[in-house]
Amino acid sequence: MEDLKITHPFIELEKEYGAHDYHPIPIVLQKGKGVYLWDTEGKKYYDFLSAYSAVNQGHCHPRIVNVLQKQAETLTLTSRAFHNNRLGTYMKYMTEYFKFERLLPSNTGAEAVEAAIKITRKWGYTIKNIPEDKAQIVVCSQNFHGRTSTIISFSSDSGSKKHFGPHAPGFIKIPFNDIEALESVLETHPYVAGFLVEPIQGEAGVYTPDTEFIKKARELCTHYNVLLITDEIQTGIGRTGSLLAVCGNCNCLGDCEQQETYVRPDILLLGKALSGGTYPVSAVLSDSAVMDVIQPGQHGSTFGGNPIACSVAMEALEVIRDEKLTQNARRLGEIFRSELNQYIKQSTIVKQVRGKGLLNAIVINDSESGNKAWNICLALMENGLLAKPTHGNIIRFAPPLIITEVQLYDCISIITSTLQTFESL
């Protein structure tokens, strides 16, 4: 089942006229609704990638689409040269929703990370009194924060990094989920301004750290006067069974009986599902003591905070709350992992199931350079479910959070029956 044998006019157009910067599953999609996608031949599939968790609310959610359409007919863009009647309302809504004092609006996840790096460095120089050009930011190996020239400088992915130098200095890399390594760096490097971390490493294969890792990182950052920056661009907005992965199992960021589970970062990065997958929206959230180091002219974005983005993001978050998608992700995620763990007890091809909420992955018994995971995903596609490998031998499973229990069991059946056909190969 080699994808090179699959041809399609739209695929050929991309190959002929586009940059060859992606290796997609060989399918051409033309329609999406809820948990389903349809290809150009009309075949229906379960979406088990959700555009890398951007479509938590499901494809073309009618409430979000309606808000987008209405705003697009009224006012689309003013730039930040002028005020508009949506941005201030959005900033108030977001800061109250996530309990921070300030918001910096942007468009993509990588932009939010870049802004956080700038804010952290300037905070280090002007507040922590780090000597100019000496500020360092601690990051984790196998991270994925984007592919801009600064971000790839601290990437572990050679494909993203090789031949794109010279790389930006100022980053110290430690192993993910290694609190001793973080403490050692903070003890011996006085010029560290921030620690940038994903609560769960999605692109690395849904690498879920120890329960106490983020909590202990928070304690160390506080002790050493270092900003904790959590990249929740993929893990946030209900995906892991809590509004944010750093919430533990708390739904409301500390306003409930499980308040002790919430680890509050100094800078919170959001994107992807912040718009329900309908429009590029990302955000940097922090308190005034950190955010106010940025002054007029020092950072900006023509499209950041545009009226469409503001309106869409607020409705996307209302959908998460009104439809209780966080709770659904938590409950169905437990079912998914339980059922898959039952399967792998007798499996020779699946080594591990891991994840949280509806962000999960299976580790295939193959090397990272092997093709088993890719071929399994092609077989899943033939059987009506779309997923994609990461790191060669890992398959990520992340359906829209609106999926029902009946639909989930149907998908589990597709996954296990597909895996079964590979057990003896």
C-alpha positions in Angstrom: 0.0 0.0 0.0 2.6 2.5 -1.1 1.4 6.1 -1.4 3.7 6.7 -4.4 1.3 4.6 -6.4 -1.6 6.9 -5.5 -2.2 9.7 -8.0 -4.8 12.4 -7.9 -5.1 15.6 -10.0 -5.0 17.9 -6.9 -2.0 16.0 -5.5 -0.2 16.4 -8.8 -0.9 20.1 -8.8 0.7 20.4 -5.3 3.7 18.5 -6.4 4.2 20.5 -9.6 3.6 24.0 -8.2 4.1 23.9 -4.5 7.1 23.8 -2.2 7.8 20.2 -1.2 7.7 21.0 2.6 5.2 18.3 3.7 4.6 14.6 3.3 0.8 14.3 3.7 -1.2 11.1 3.8 -2.3 10.7 0.1 -5.9 11.8 0.3 -7.7 14.9 -1.0 -10.4 16.2 1.3 -13.1 18.6 0.3 -15.6 18.7 3.2 -15.7 18.5 6.9 -18.6 18.3 9.4 -18.3 17.5 13.1 -16.0 14.5 13.5 -16.1 13.6 9.8 -14.2 14.4 6.7 -15.1 13.6 3.1 -12.7 13.1 0.2 -13.3 14.3 -3.4 -14.9 10.9 -4.2 -17.4 11.4 -1.4 -16.0 8.8 0.9 -16.5 9.6 4.6 -13.8 9.3 7.3 -13.4 9.8 11.0 -10.9 12.6 11.6 -8.4 11.4 14.3 -5.9 14.2 13.9 -8.2 17.3 14.2 -5.7 19.4 12.3 -3.1 18.8 15.1 -5.8 19.6 17.7 -7.0 22.8 16.0 -10.5 21.4 15.4 -11.4 20.5 19.0 -14.9 21.9 18.4 -15.4 19.8 15.3 -15.3 20.8 11.7 -17.4 23.8 10.6 -19.1 24.2 13.9 -22.2 26.2 13.1 -21.9 28.7 15.9 -18.3 29.5 15.1 -19.0 29.7 11.3 -22.0 31.9 11.9 -19.9 34.4 14.0 -17.1 34.4 11.4 -19.6 35.1 8.5 -21.3 37.9 10.4 -18.0 39.6 11.3 -16.6 39.2 7.8 -19.6 41.0 6.4 -19.1 43.9 8.9 -15.4 44.6 9.4 -12.4 42.3 8.7 -9.3 44.3 9.4 -8.1 47.6 10.6 -4.5 46.8 11.6 -3.4 48.0 15.0 -2.9 51.5 13.6 -6.5 52.1 14.8 -8.7 50.7 17.5 -11.7 48.4 16.6 -14.8 47.5 18.5 -13.9 43.8 19.0 -10.3 43.8 20.3 -10.8 45.3 23.7 -13.8 43.1 24.3 -11.8 40.1 23.3 -8.9 41.0 25.5 -11.2 41.4 28.5 -12.9 38.1 27.7 -9.7 36.2 27.4 -7.9 37.5 30.4 -11.0 36.8 32.6 -11.4 33.3 31.0 -7.8 32.3 31.7 -7.2 34.6 34.7 -4.3 36.7 33.5 -4.0 40.5 33.3 -2.7 41.1 29.8 -3.1 39.5 26.3 -0.9 40.0 23.2 -2.8 38.9 20.1 -1.2 37.1 17.2 -2.0 34.6 14.4 -0.1 31.4 14.6 1.5 29.3 17.3 5.0 30.0 16.1 4.3 33.7 16.3 3.1 33.4 19.9 6.3 31.5 20.8 8.5 34.1 19.1 6.7 36.9 21.1 7.1 35.0 24.3 10.9 34.7 23.7 11.1 38.4 23.1 9.0 39.2 26.2 11.1 36.8 28.4 14.4 38.2 27.2 13.4 41.8 27.8 11.9 40.9 31.2 15.3 39.3 32.0 17.2 42.5 31.1 14.9 45.1 32.5 13.4 43.3 35.6 15.9 40.6 36.5 18.9 42.7 35.5 20.6 40.2 33.4 23.5 41.8 31.4 22.5 42.7 27.9 22.7 39.9 25.3 23.4 37.3 28.1 19.8 36.1 28.7 19.2 32.4 28.3 16.0 30.3 28.0 15.9 26.7 29.0 14.0 24.3 26.6 13.5 20.6 26.4 14.8 18.0 24.0 12.4 16.7 21.4 10.4 19.9 21.7 8.2 21.3 19.0 7.4 25.0 19.2 7.3 25.8 15.4 9.7 26.1 12.5 10.8 29.8 12.4 14.5 30.5 12.3 14.8 31.2 16.0 12.7 28.3 17.1 14.6 25.7 15.0 17.8 26.9 16.7 16.7 24.8 19.8 14.9 22.0 17.9 16.0 18.4 18.2 14.7 17.6 14.7 17.7 17.6 12.3 15.4 17.9 9.3 14.1 21.2 10.6 17.5 22.5 11.6 20.2 21.2 9.2 21.4 23.7 6.6 19.2 26.5 8.1 21.9 28.0 10.3 23.6 30.0 11.7 21.3 29.2 14.6 20.3 31.7 17.3 22.2 31.5 20.6 20.7 31.9 24.1 19.1 28.5 24.6 20.0 25.6 27.0 18.5 22.2 26.3 17.6 19.7 29.0 15.9 16.3 28.7 12.1 16.5 29.0 10.6 15.3 32.2 14.0 15.6 34.0 13.4 17.9 37.0 17.0 17.3 38.3 18.4 18.5 35.0 16.3 21.7 35.2 17.4 22.3 38.8 21.1 21.8 37.9 20.8 24.4 35.1 19.1 26.9 37.2 21.6 26.5 40.0 24.6 27.0 37.8 23.4 29.5 35.2 22.4 32.9 36.8 21.4 34.5 33.5 18.4 32.2 32.8 15.3 34.3 32.1 12.7 31.6 31.3 11.8 27.9 31.0 9.8 27.1 27.8 8.0 23.8 28.0 5.1 21.8 26.5 3.1 20.2 29.3 2.8 17.2 27.0 5.0 16.9 24.0 2.6 16.3 21.1 4.9 16.2 18.1 7.3 14.0 20.0 4.6 11.3 20.1 2.4 12.5 23.0 5.2 12.2 25.5 3.4 12.6 28.8 5.7 13.6 31.8 5.5 12.5 35.4 2.5 14.0 37.3 4.8 16.2 39.4 7.1 17.5 36.6 5.3 20.8 35.8 4.5 21.4 39.4 8.1 21.0 40.5 9.2 23.1 37.5 6.9 25.9 38.7 8.5 25.7 42.2 12.0 25.9 40.8 11.2 28.8 38.5 9.7 30.7 41.4 12.8 30.0 43.6 15.3 31.1 40.9 13.2 34.0 39.6 12.7 32.5 36.2 9.6 32.8 34.0 7.7 29.6 33.4 6.4 29.6 29.8 3.9 26.9 29.0 3.2 26.2 25.3 -0.4 25.0 25.3 -0.9 25.6 21.6 -1.7 21.9 21.1 -2.6 20.7 24.6 -4.9 23.6 25.6 -8.6 24.3 25.1 -9.9 21.1 26.5 -7.8 18.6 24.6 -6.3 16.8 27.5 -9.4 16.6 29.6 -8.8 19.9 31.4 -9.1 23.4 30.0 -5.3 23.5 30.0 -2.9 20.6 30.5 -1.4 22.4 33.5 -4.8 22.4 35.2 -4.5 18.7 36.1 -8.1 17.6 36.2 -9.5 21.1 37.0 -12.1 22.5 34.6 -12.0 26.1 35.8 -8.4 27.2 36.4 -8.4 26.9 40.2 -11.9 28.1 41.1 -13.0 24.6 42.3 -12.3 21.9 44.9 -9.3 20.7 42.8 -7.6 24.1 43.0 -4.2 22.5 44.0 -3.9 20.8 40.6 -3.5 24.0 38.7 0.1 25.1 37.9 0.0 28.7 36.9 2.6 29.7 34.3 4.0 33.2 34.0 3.4 33.2 30.3 0.7 31.1 28.6 0.7 30.4 24.9 -2.5 29.4 23.1 -3.4 28.8 19.4 -4.9 26.1 17.2 -8.3 25.3 18.8 -8.6 28.9 20.0 -10.5 29.5 16.8 -12.0 26.0 16.4 -9.9 25.6 13.3 -11.8 28.2 11.3 -9.2 31.1 11.3 -5.6 31.6 12.4 -5.6 32.9 16.0 -3.0 32.7 18.8 -2.4 34.5 22.0 0.2 35.2 24.6 -1.2 35.7 28.1 0.6 37.1 31.1 0.3 39.5 34.0 1.2 43.2 33.8 4.5 42.8 35.6 5.8 40.7 32.7 3.8 41.9 29.7 4.3 45.6 30.3 8.0 45.3 29.4 6.7 45.4 25.8 6.1 49.0 24.7 4.7 50.6 21.4 6.8 49.7 18.4 8.6 46.8 20.0 6.3 44.1 18.8 3.3 43.9 16.4 1.3 42.1 13.8 -0.9 43.6 11.1 -3.5 40.8 11.4 -3.0 40.2 15.1 -6.2 41.0 17.0 -8.3 41.6 13.9 -12.1 41.7 14.4 -12.7 38.3 12.8 -10.1 36.6 15.0 -11.4 38.2 18.1 -15.0 37.3 17.4 -14.2 33.7 16.4 -12.0 33.0 19.4 -14.6 34.1 21.9 -17.3 31.9 20.3 -14.9 29.0 20.0 -14.2 29.2 23.8 -17.9 29.5 24.5 -18.5 26.3 22.6 -15.9 24.5 24.7 -17.7 25.6 27.9 -21.3 25.3 26.7 -20.9 21.8 25.2 -18.7 20.5 28.1 -16.1 19.3 25.7 -13.4 19.3 28.3 -15.3 16.8 30.4 -16.1 14.8 27.3 -12.4 14.6 26.4 -11.5 13.4 29.9 -14.2 10.7 30.0 -13.7 9.3 26.5 -9.9 9.5 26.8 -10.1 7.1 29.7 -12.2 4.7 27.6 -9.9 5.0 24.6 -6.7 4.2 26.6 -8.4 1.4 28.5 -9.6 -0.3 25.3 -6.3 0.1 23.5 -4.4 -1.2 26.6 -6.6 -4.3 26.6 -5.7 -4.8 22.9 -1.9 -4.5 23.3 -1.8 -7.2 26.0 -1.9 -9.7 23.1 -0.3 -7.4 20.5 3.2 -7.9 19.0 3.0 -4.7 16.9 1.9 -2.1 19.5 4.4 -1.5 22.4 2.6 1.2 24.3 -0.4 3.5 24.6 0.0 6.9 26.2 -1.7 10.2 26.5 -4.2 12.2 28.4 -7.8 13.2 27.6 -8.3 12.8 23.8 -4.6 13.4 23.0 -3.2 9.9 22.7 -0.7 7.9 20.8 0.4 4.3 20.2 4.0 3.3 19.9 4.5 0.8 17.0 7.1 -2.0 17.4 9.4 -0.6 14.7 12.4 1.7 14.4 11.9 5.4 13.7 13.2 4.8 10.2 10.7 2.0 9.5 7.5 2.3 7.6 5.1 0.2 9.7 3.3 3.2 11.3 3.0 4.9 7.9 1.5 1.7 6.3 -0.9 1.3 9.3 -2.1 4.9 8.7 -2.7 4.1 5.0 -4.7 1.0 6.1 -6.7 3.1 8.6 -7.5 5.5 5.8 -8.8 2.6 3.6 -10.9 1.6 6.6 -12.4 5.1 7.1 -10.2 6.7 9.8 -7.5 9.4 9.3 -4.4 9.6 11.4 -0.8 10.3 10.8 2.6 9.0 12.2 5.0 11.2 14.1 8.7 10.4 14.8 8.5 7.4 12.4 7.0 4.8 14.7 4.3 6.6 16.6 0.7 7.2 15.6 -1.1 10.1 17.2 -4.9 9.8 17.8 -6.7 13.1 18.5 -10.3 13.3 17.4 -12.5 16.4 17.7 -13.7 16.7 21.3 -17.3 16.5 20.2 -17.0 12.8 19.4 -19.6 10.6 21.1 -19.1 7.4 23.0 -20.8 5.4 20.2 -18.5 7.0 17.6 -15.5 6.4 19.7 -16.2 2.7 20.1 -16.7 2.5 16.3 -13.2 4.1 15.9 -11.6 1.8 18.4 -13.0 -1.1 16.4 -11.5 0.3 13.2 -8.2 0.9 14.9 -7.9 -2.6 16.5 -9.1 -4.5 13.5 -6.6 -2.6 11.3 -3.8 -3.3 13.7 -4.8 -7.0 13.7 -4.0 -7.3 10.0 -0.4 -6.2 10.7 0.2 -8.5 13.7 1.5 -11.4 11.6 3.3 -9.4 9.0 
